[in-house]
């Protein structure tokens, strides 16, 4: 199939893109990498009358680290982020998840910020943003505002970004100083590169004795949005990652409150059981290899 007719605007700046979005509202869509949007347009699942291309705005294509953490511009591709030494140093959970995301040809075009705004609940990056307490910076007619990841994902393919706002930057805070961090991201899919049937990511910080100071557990593919397992995180606090019984209990607790539905790919019961297993395995992996000193 072919997309329905649309007008094309190649934006020269974020301000110009916002102006077009403000003029056309819900009838306009932003094109960055286009790896999801173009496919949906071709199937006529979405029919924008105006396409606003931001891929050529140089000011939005960057990956930077500073004292506060990471800043990833809306034009930065997933491949560029995957290769970035700053990302691997400050937020290694991001490249750990990106290695599961689709294939190199898609990552060469797809953007990190675009994946967040697309908000597919089976995608890896929305879950990672939730785990890392990331923030999305958006620019609109009234100026800029920041949306915490915990408030970004509303429901399936829907975020709290307004139709006249442009997502311009992802911010990821620095990890706690003086602690050791462990991370892992795992998923089950029909084939490597497919969207996850179930995915789980963990990010933990421990003191010199191995005591867990903080933890984040996220799951994807099990609802309308990625899910953070707050109660399971509380269970980890003060424990140790070498406590196998604790990790087993935490995995079960993380999946206990899930209510995934059945679909053509898997039953809800299957997803719930796999989520518990993946959380435990991710915690074990975070202990065994996914560790960094900060």
Buried (B, 14 or more C-beta within 10 A) or exposed (E): EEBEEBEEBBBEEBEBBBBBBBEBEEBBBBBBBBBBBBEBBEEEEBEBEBBBBBBEBEEBBBBEBEEEBBBBBBBBBBBBBBEBEBBBEBBBBBBBBBEBBBEEEBBEBBBBBBBBBBBBBBBBBBBBBBBBBBBBBBBBEEEEBEBBBEEBBEEEBEBBBBEBBBBBBBBBBBBEEEBBBBBBBBBBBEEEBBBBBBBBBBBBBBEEEEBBBBBBBBBBBBBBBBBBBEEBBEBBEEBBBEBEEBBBBBBBBBBEEBEBEEEEBBEBEBBBBBBBBBBBBBBBBBBEEBBEEE
